[in-house]
Amino acid sequence: MKAMVLAAGLGTRLKPITFELPKPMVPVLDRPVMAHIVGMLERQGFDDLIANLHHFPDTIRGYFGDRLEYRLEDELLGTAGGVRNVADFFGKEPVVVISGDALTDADLNGLVERHRDSGGIATLTVKKVADTGEYGVVIHDDDGRIQGFQEKPDPAEALSDLANCGIYCFSPEIFEYFPNEPFADWAGDVFPELLERDVPFHVHEIDGYWNDVGSLEELRQGTWDALEGKLSLEVTGASAGEGVTAGEGTSVADVEVVDGPVWVGAGVSFGSGVRLMGPVAIGDGCKIGDGVSLRDSIVFPATDVADGEILIGAIHGGSGIVERLRPLDAL
């Protein structure tokens, strides 16, 4: 089966991280978030994949190699325009699209089945959320047919508590409802056109995990959720004590772990007198200096933490992240 990963966005809400690398390459534990997506797609039988690229395209190509096809956007074409730009890749097959920053364990085969059963032109994956003010929500009737949208409504005014997850299945006919210009957005252009012309499209509600890792806080929460096993991910490392996981070539024997959970990647070195107060995630190839204390913090791969540093609630990254992330075939 075929699927597309949206990987062209600028990731403005993740600055300054995205000054160094594209949003889909932001690490979540042992690999970039997009690598978790690609692995999930492959495990679910989506073995023919394509991604649109724009921001740091060579970083994504260099990591995934020939595991994916690619389509470069010299100018951003929008969330929908980028999909239309690869319409030839899908041909007459259903178009399955997932955001490159979607940390999820959703059943995408269930999405395709729902799309075929509903008979509509599009199917949007949705999930119940506690705070609608953080998401675009989808309004639907009793049969799941979409009636409208609200963008980040106050909970007191929300007509729905179902967030749009940015995971879609489309019939190829969807491209007939696009604007004539190259740039097109699902929320701003295509979905309003479907509503205006009374074209049926539906929701597919999931109860699995979903986090779009679109902001620093969401990145932090997604990392902790993965660390605590709240979603199904393939992650490297072995138990190195209660609440501690360590990768190949890493020893935590002389590290004081005050509280878990703690995840440490491969090839990490520790100085003397290091204290870790979970949740803590330390990426591959890091060097943690003498007397360092980390609490509620993420250290990106290939980062040096200087002697005596105290990090609380931090996301700490250093130069070299882009070049030293392990390629997918090394995991």
N, C-alpha and C positions, 0 to 999 in steps of 0.2 A: 504494500500500500504506500501511497505517497502522502507527504506532509510538508508544510512550509514553516520554517522558524523565522519570525520577524526579528532581524538583528541589525537594523540600520539606524535606530534611534540614537539621539545624542546623550540621553541620560542626564538631563540638566539637574534633576533633583538629587542626583548622587555626586555632584561636584563637591570637593575637588578630586574624588576618586577617578571620575571620567575624564580628567585632564590627562591621565596616564594610560587608560585602557577603556575599551568600549563597554557599555553597560552589561551586555551578555557575558563578558569575561570577568565580571566581578566574582571573586572566589566565595564559595560557600563550603566550608570545611576543605576537603581535599581537591576540589576542582571548581572551575567556573560554573556559574548557574546554568549557562547554556549547555555545558557538558552533562549536567544532570538531566536536562530536557532531552538531549539527543539519546542518552542512554535509555531513558524511559520510553521514548518513541521506538527505539530498536527492540526493546524487550516486548513491546506490545504489537510488533509485527509491521511497523512502519519503517521499511528498509530502503526507501527511495526518498531522499530528503533534499530540500533546497533551502537556502537562506539568502535574504537580501542584505547587502552590505553598504555602508557609507562611512561611518566613523571608525577609524583605525581598521580598515578592511583586512590589511595584511596580517594583523594579529589573529583574527578569527580564522583566516585561511591557513595560517601557519600552524595553528593548534589542531584543527580538524582535518586538514589535508583533503584526501579524496573520499572521506566519509560522507561529504555533502557536495551538492552542486551549489554554485553561487551566481548571484546576479547583482552587479555593482550598480548603485544609484549615484551618479555624479551630483545630481540635485535630488534632495529628498522628495519622494513621491507621495508621502502620507501613508497612513496605516492601511488604507484600501488600495491606493495607487500602486504600492509596492507589490500587492498580491496580483493585481491586474497585469503588472509587468512580467509575471511568470505564468500567465494563463496557458501558454503553450506547453509548459512543463506538466500541467495537470491534464490537458486534453479534455476528454469527456468524463473523467473520473470526478468523484466528489472532492472538493477542495477543503482539506483540513489545515487549519492555521493555528499556530500557538505563539504567543509572545516569547521573545528570547530571554525575558527576565522572569518568567512564570515558574516559581518553585512549587511544584505540585506532584501529586501521585494520582491524578485523575485517570479514570478509565476512558481512553479516547475511542476505543472500540464501541463502548456504550454510547458515546456521542454520535458516532457514525450510524449506529443502529437506530437511535432516536431520530436522527435526521431522515433516514429512509422511511421510518414508520409514520412520521408526521406529515410527509408529503409537501412540506414547505420549501421555500427557496433557500432558507438559511436557518441555522440552529446555533444559538448562543449558549455557551456554558455559563451557568450562574450559581452562586452560593450565598446562603444566608449570612448576613453580617450583623454585628451588634451595633455598629456606628455607621449609619448611612452617610454621614457627613464626610466620610473619607473616600466614597466611591460613587461611580455612576450606577444607578439602579434601574432595573428593568421591570416594567409593569405589564402584566399579562392577564388573560382571562382564565376561566376554569379549565380549558383545554391546553393551556400553555402557549396560546397564540399571543404574540407580543402586541401590546396596545400603545406603548409609549415608553418614554425614558425620563428620568430626572437626574440631573448632574449634582452630586454631592448634596442632597437635600438635608436640611435639619431633621433629626429623627422625629420631631413633633409634626413635621409637614410631609414626611415621606409617605408615598403611596405604595411602596414596596420595600422589602428588606433584602432583596436579591441583587447582589452585586454582579456586574458584568465582568467575567474573569479574563476576557480577551483571548478566549479559546473557542474557535469557530469551526463549523462545517457548512460549506456552501455547495449548492448545485452550480454547475458551470454557467447557467443562465443568469446568475447574479451580475455578471459583467454587463448585461443589457441595461442595468439601472444605474450606471456610473455617469458622472458628468463628463463632458467632452474634453475638458482640459486634463493634462497628465496627472496633476495632483488630485488626490481624492482621500477623504477621511470617512471611516465607517460611521462614526457618530454624527459628523457634520453634514455629510453628503448622501451616503448610500442608504442608511437606515431611515432617515426622514423621507427619502424618495419611496421606499417600500411602503411606509405608512400612508403617504399621500396617495399612492396608487392602489392601496388596499391589497398588496401582495402578501400572502401569508408567510410569516416566519415565526419561529418558536424558541422556547427556552428548554434547556436541558439542565436540570438542577442536580448538583453533586453534593455529597456530604463528606468527601475526602478533603485532603489538605490543599490549600491554595494560598499563595502569598506572591504578590507581583514584584517584590524586591525592588520597588521603584524609588525608595527613599532610604536615607541612612537608618532611620528607625526600623523600616521594614526589613532592611538587610540584617540588622542586628537581631530582630525578632525571628526572622527565617533561619538564621544560623543557630540560635538557641533551640528553636523547635526541631531542627534537624539533629542537633546534639542530644536532645532529650528523647528522640525516637518518636516524635509526633507525626512524622510522615515517613513513607517507605523510600529510602535512598540506599544506593550502593555506595558505601564509604569504606576506604581502606583503613587499616590499623587493627591492632589487637589490644585486648585488655592488659593494662599495666598496673592494676590495682583498683580498688573500689572507686567507681565513678571516673576512671581515667582510661583513655584510649591513646595509644602511641603508635606512630608509623614505623616503617622499616628504618633501622639505623639510628633510632632515637631512644635514649635511656632517660628515665625520670627517677632513677634510683636515689639521686641526691637532691631531688626537688621536694620542697615542702608543699604538699597539696592540702590546703586548709579545708576547702570544700570543693565538691564536684558540682556538675560535670565538667570535665576538662578533656579536650581533644587536642592532640599534638601530632603534627604531620611527620613526614619522613625526613631524616637527615637534619634534625634540629639539635643544636648544641646549647647547653645551659652552663652558665658560670656558677660560682658558689653562692649559697645563701638566697636562692630564688624561691619566692613564695607565690603560689597560685591559688586564687579564691574564685571558684567558679560562679557562673559559667565563664569559661575561657576557651578560646580557639586560637591555636598557633599554627600557621601554615608551614608548608615544606621549606626546608633550607634556611630557617630563621636562626639567628644567633642571639641568645638572650644573655645579657651581661651579668656580672656579679651584682648581688644585692637587689635585683629587680623584683618588684611586686606587681602582679597583675590581678585585677578584679573586674569581673563583668566586662571583659575586653576581648577584642579580636585583633590579632596580629597577622597581617597579610603575608603570603609567601615571600621568601628571600628578603626579609626585613631584619635589620639589626636593631636591637633594643639596648641602648647604652647602659653602662654600669650605673646602678643606683636609681634608675627610672622607676617611677610609681605611676601606673596607668589605671584609672578607674573610669569605667563606662566609655572606653576609647575604641576607636577603629584606627589602628596604626599601620600605615603602609609606607614603603620606601621605594626608591628608584630600583629598577630591575624587575619589577613585578611582571611587566609585559613580556620580557624576554625569557623569564625563568619559570613561568608556569609550565607544568608538565604537559606534554601533548596527550591527547586522548588515548592513543594506543599504548601509552606507558602506564595506564591505570589498570 
